[in-house]
Amino acid sequence: MFKNIVVNKSLFSKKQAETDAKDEKVYAVETTNLTKIYQRRWIAVNSVGLKIPQGSIFGLVGPNGAGKSTTMRLILGLHHPTAGGVKVFGEPMTLSTGHLRRRIGYLAQGDHYPRNMTPINYLALVGKLRGMPRKDYQSRLSALLHAVDLLGSASTRIGNLSAGMITRMAIAASMINEPDLLMWDEPTAGLDPTGRKYALDLIQELKSQGKTMIISTHVLPDADHVCDYIGVLNQGKLVFCGSVMEMKQFVRENVVDLGLSGDIQTFQDALTADDQIVQWERMSPDVIRVNFSSEYEFSKQLSRLLEMVGRLPVELQSIRSGGEIEDAFLKRLEADRLKGFNRVFDGATSEQSPEIWPSDLPKGLRVNGAAEVAKEVAEEQKV
């Protein structure tokens, strides 16, 4: 369905990121105690501290309403932080630092595009707004539209495009100015399986070209597939930040999930009779989670389990470690919920950075208000 954008190296020219004269390490993005409070009582982002290395892919994950999109807008300088600050390539990001935003390609979440424009005119408009010379953005229009398979719809009104086509158009628009940093908010939203694979492959290709990416997503397998680092937001707080492998260390060890077909009841009976299996759980009609004893070597227990599958009237459809990112994510959120109430008594703070609670905030402060902050968000987006 899609043309293979990864072979067109001219679209992704590798550029040397700027650094300061002191030869100190400059992060693509660095936030310190980043906090956003709406209407003096709604905490959308609470003291977030990030250091994102250049040339890496960073996944910002969390439940709906966790503060992911607000964090992205703060990094872009589209919102003014209540406290803390943001540096992009070593420079403070503010509402007036347009030269930094010109080094960023942004894919916004949702359908916020001019419905009466066409994709080719919209990409040209984005190029103009980025301050690109006419000849530069015009030379990229055809290649980008061809890459996302929108050449045939280049003159179609955006209002008549499907959700997936709009997402692909937005991906192309985010790359019009050859940015050093790409920030994509839910890049696989509305895409069919082919389009989703295209987007993930494109992310890998952009990384190989030296780009830095921040991807906000709630699709955890996507983050697991492409990201080097993960930041987990929950109710505006950064409850974990580290590598994908470090994230997976939160899950239980010696656990495997088996996808089976056939006489599963007989297999369950055999599991119950095996003294090396601490417990098992039927996760779905065809998936059984097996927890081995820590007293025995994992590889030997796994071989024993597979031998059991081979001699019983079941067929193995799939097998995976219990250390998947979905399990790690859920366990980390649960750990934060348990820890969160203890912070009231212990005075403990986030693992990443100290909490910020301005002394003049009124009582009844709530976290991550939605409808109540819509007006203020709309006003800030007009800035």
Beta strands, then each sheet from edge to edge (+ up, - down):
strand 1: 29-38
strand 2: 42-52
strand 3: 57-61
strand 4: 83-88
strand 5: 91-92
strand 6: 104-107
strand 7: 181-185
strand 8: 212-217
strand 9: 229-234
strand 10: 237-243
strand 11: 255-262
strand 12: 277-284
strand 13: 287-292
strand 14: 314-321
strand 15: 366-367
sheet 1: 5+ 4- 1+ 2- 15-
sheet 2: 6+ 7+ 8+ 3+ 9+ 10-
sheet 3: 12+ 13- 11+ 14-
end
